[in-house]
Amino acid sequence: MTTPGTEGARRGSVFHRLYTGTGAFDIVGRRARWYVALGLLVLVCLGAIGFRGFNLGIDFEGGTKIQLPAVGAQGPISTDAVQDAFRDALGHPAETVQIVGVGANQSIQIRSSSLTTDQVAAVKQSLFTELQPLDQQGRPSQQVISDSAVSGTWGGEITQQALIALGVFLVLVTVFLALYFEKWMAVAALIALFHDIIVTAGIYSLVGFEVTPSTVIGLLTILGFSLYDTVVVFDKVKENTRGLLGLTRRTYGEAANLAVNQTLMRSINTSVIALLPVAGLLVVGAGLLGVGVLRDLALVQLVGMIAGVVSSVFLATPLLVDFKMRDPRYRDHAAKVQQRRERSATRAAEGPAEPRHAVAAGSGTNNHSSGRRPSRPAGKAGRPTGRRRR
């Protein structure tokens, strides 16, 4: 049975190892389980992207968006009533009708395919006649019904520009890592970045939030954050493995694991400090103020930052170790380290070696035990020990 004292000591020991970074957490050595866990997460996100797709905003697909307050002269306005008014005006329902925001900032958004000026005017007139939306003074007004339109061509251009920005970012990241570090570090960092992109996009698809230009901006932001954390870990790995092939103290995997432990607490502290304002932006901006743009930006940053920290610790460095161990030099070095440890273990098992001048019991070298008379010590140098015969 574990007593409270021993349990507290155990927890204190874990936190002590976490803060000191002594390499006690075998992250690299257990990389197979991290690969399985992160691989399953990526598969789930890819499935969500493939089957559910994305809720692309009007800036990407094009179309017309109409917005009106959620309160009318007869009380709160329902989405069904808005659909009925839209159908009465054009003869077909709108693509989506949803309520955004909370409290006094609550409103209803209508999205449809591109409408002509006459069609927009007909929809506004139908909404005002049937629902009587109120302005800030509590009076029915058609002026509170706003509209915006984006052509499909412009939406396609926005999508193309977003993909170009993402491609340029990845190319620059690859060049920087290959020049500053080495080839395999660049490859491992890129795999970690793709993990972050897929996980963030998959969570966005599962939640169903609208993808807007602010979502793309947030995605580029979290990719930079993930790269920053990976570079910090790789820089420590580079420092720990400098001149490693000439030593037999640690293998490359052990030196990399030590680097992850030494930067683990820094990664946690940085992530917590960065996530607090983002979480506040998501809760306050989206939940209380009802601002959709803030919600889109905050969600992508929140998910992306968490995924970036996880990938830099549990994916990028373990992948780097696997890539490096494909080099025969590092495999031979690991074998030498293992041989040295086996020799040390063998010597330790045999016990301490006997002193060079030790006297073995019963060997006959002791004059007193053999019955012989001890030899007479020699006199001073240059003087005979006996009387000289004349």
Protein Blocks (a to p, Z undefined) as FASTA:
>chain_A
ZZfklmmmmmmmmmmmmmnonopacfklmmmmmmmmmmmmmmmmmmmmmmnopaddfkln
opadddddfbdfkbccdfklmmmmmmmmnopacfbdcdedehjlbccddddddddfklmm
mmmmmmmmmnopadfkopacfklpccddddfklmmmmmmmmmmmmmmmmmmmmmmmmmmm
mmklmmmmmmmmmmmmmmmmmmmmmnopacdfklmmmmmmmmmmmmmmmmmmmmmmmmmm
goklmpckbcfklmmmmmmmmmmmmmmmmmmmmmmmmmmmmmmmmmmnopaklmmmmmmm
mmmmmmmmmmmmmmmmmmmmmmmmmpmklmmmmmmmmmmmmmmmmmmmnopaddfkbcce
hklpamklnopacddddddehiafbdcdZZ
